[in-house]
Amino acid sequence: MSTVAKLLAQKQQLMEQLENDPGPNEREEIEQILAKIETALSLLDPGDPVAESE
C-alpha cells in the first residue's frame, strides 16, 4: 500500500471517529492528527514512485 493510500485510510478512520461525537480532548487530538495528515498529503506527489513503494 502506498504512503498516500495509508494516509487516506488513516484520515477516513479519524473522520469516522469524529462522527461518533468524541469528547473535547479526543476531538482536539483527532483534529491535530488530521491537520498533520493533510500537510503530509499536500507534500507528497501521488505519482512519486518512492511514496508508492513504501
C-alpha positions as CSV (number, residue, x, y, z in Angstrom):
1,M,0.0,0.0,0.0
2,S,1.4,3.4,-0.9
3,T,2.1,6.1,1.6
4,V,-0.7,8.2,0.1
5,A,-3.2,5.3,0.4
6,K,-2.1,4.7,4.1
7,L,-2.6,8.4,4.9
8,L,-6.0,8.4,3.2
9,A,-7.1,5.3,5.1
10,Q,-6.0,6.9,8.4
11,K,-7.8,10.1,7.5
12,Q,-11.0,8.1,6.8
13,Q,-10.7,6.3,10.1
14,L,-10.2,9.5,12.0
15,M,-13.2,11.2,10.2
16,E,-15.4,8.3,11.3
17,Q,-14.2,8.7,14.9
18,L,-15.2,12.4,14.7
19,E,-18.7,11.3,13.6
20,N,-19.1,9.3,16.8
21,D,-19.0,12.6,18.9
22,P,-15.8,12.2,20.9
23,G,-15.1,14.2,24.0
24,P,-13.4,17.7,23.6
25,N,-9.9,16.4,24.3
26,E,-10.2,13.5,21.9
27,R,-11.7,15.7,19.2
28,E,-8.8,18.2,19.5
29,E,-6.3,15.3,19.2
30,I,-8.1,13.9,16.2
31,E,-8.2,17.3,14.5
32,Q,-4.4,17.8,15.1
33,I,-3.7,14.4,13.6
34,L,-5.9,15.3,10.6
35,A,-4.0,18.5,10.1
36,K,-0.7,16.6,10.0
37,I,-2.2,14.2,7.5
38,E,-3.4,17.0,5.3
39,T,0.1,18.6,5.4
40,A,1.7,15.2,4.5
41,L,-0.7,14.7,1.6
42,S,-0.1,18.1,0.3
43,L,3.7,17.5,0.3
44,L,3.5,14.1,-1.4
45,D,3.2,13.8,-5.1
46,P,0.8,10.9,-5.9
47,G,2.9,9.9,-8.9
48,D,6.1,9.7,-6.8
49,P,7.4,6.1,-7.1
50,V,9.1,6.4,-3.7
51,A,5.9,7.2,-2.0
52,E,4.1,4.4,-3.8
53,S,6.7,1.8,-2.8
54,E,6.6,2.4,0.9
